Amino acid sequence: MRPLYAAAWAIAILLVGANIVGANTHASTSTSTGPDSHAPIGVMGDHTHHEGEIMFSYRFMTMRMSGNLDGSSSVSPTEIATSAPNRFSAPGMGMPPTLRVVPTEMTMDMHMFGVMYAPSDRVTLMAMLNYVEKEMDHTTFMGPMGTTRLGTFTTKTSGIGDTSLSALINLSDSHVHRWHATLGLSLPTGSLDEEDQILTPMNTRPSPRLPYPMQLGSGTYDLMGGLTYAGSQGAWGWGGQWQSVVPLGENDEDYTLGDQHKLTGWISRRLNDRLSLSARLSRIDRDNIDGMDPLILAPVQTADPDRQGFARTDLSIGLNFLFPGDAHRLAVEFGKAISQDVDGPQMESDWQATIGWQWAR
C-alpha cells in the first residue's frame, strides 16, 4: 500500500476510535435538504442520515474505453501485435512471441441498487448490489508474426457483481463543515469463471475463460475504508473524499486483484432551491494483480496480471435536482479522463456517465 493511503487508513481508524470514545460530545447531524446537500452522484457514501431515516437509490453508470496506451503514450494495434512481448510465450506453450490479439474498445454498464439506514445519528448503514454488463471488441492478427489482420470478435459477460456492506460514522458536524468515516466489506458475489468464444491467431474459435477485466467480481472479501468531508456556505458547496479497497487474501483462482485508491474533490453552486451544478476532479490508482489464474492464458494484454495497474485523473460535471417535497432527487454526472498512466499496453479510458435517483424518508 502506498504511504499516502496507509497514512489515510491510520488516520481514519484513529478518528473512528476517538469518536466512539467521545460519543457524548458528538454534535447533531446537519439538517440541510438543498439540492447540493448531497455530493455529485458519482461519489459513493457521501452523506449520512438522521436516526430512523432510510434511503433507497438506483444508479446507472456507463463507461467507454477505446484505443490503447503504453504508459501515457498512444500505441496502435499493429505496434502491439508486432512488438509487445507475450508473457505466455515459452517452449511447449504454443504461444506467439507477441500479443497477437488486441482489444480495441470496451463498454461497461452497471446498475447499482443501494439502501441506507441510520440506527442512530452517529451511524448510517449502507448496502449496495451491482448488476454488471461488459462488452469488449478485439482485433486478431494472423499467425505468430506479421501485420496481417485475421478478423475481429466481441466478448460479452453479464451478471451480479460484488456486494458491499458499509458503516458511515459521523465524526464532526458544525453545520458548515461535516466529516464522516467509512468502514466496510465487499462480498465476493461476482463470478470469476466467465467464458465466451474468441478468435485465435491460428483461426480457431474456442471458448476459454475470459481475461480479468471481463470477469464480474474479485473473488475475495475486500476491506473498504474512507474519509469524507463536505462544507457549504450560502449558495456554494464543496467537499472531498478518500476511498480505498484492499483485498483480504487470495481468491479460489490463485490471484488477488490490486489495491485501489481514489481521491476526489468537488465544488457546487446552487442555482435555485431545486437545482445545483457541480464540478469534480478525481484521481484513481490501482495496483497490478498479484498471482495468476492458471486458466487465463492468451496472447492478449488483458490476460497479463502485470498489465492491469494504472493511475488516472478524471474531470466531471454534474447536476443535482431536488423534487418538491424533498423526498426524491435526480442527479446526473459526466466524466472525462484528462490524464492516464498505465502499466501497458492497456486500454485507454475515454468517458463515463452516471444518472441516479434517490428517495429518502
Buried (B, 14 or more C-beta within 10 A) or exposed (E): EEEEBEEBBEEBEEBBEEBEEEEEEBEEBBEBEBBBBBBBBBBBBBBBBBBEBBBBBEBBBBBEBBBBBBEEEEBEBBBBBBEBEBBBBEEEEEBBBBBBBBBBBBBBBBBBBBEBBBEBBBBBBBBBBBBBBBBBBBBBBBEBBEEEBBEEBBBBBBBBBBBBEBBBBBBBBEEEBBBBBBBBBBBBBBBBEBBBEBBBBEEEEEEBBBBBBBBBBBBBBBBBBBBBBBBBEEEEBBBBBBBBBBBEEEBEBEBBBBBBBBBBBBBBBBBEEBBBBBBBBBBBBBBBBBEBBEEBBBBBBBBBBEBBBBBBBBBBBBBBBBEEEBEEBBBBBBBEBEEBBBBBBBBBBBBBBBBBBBEBE
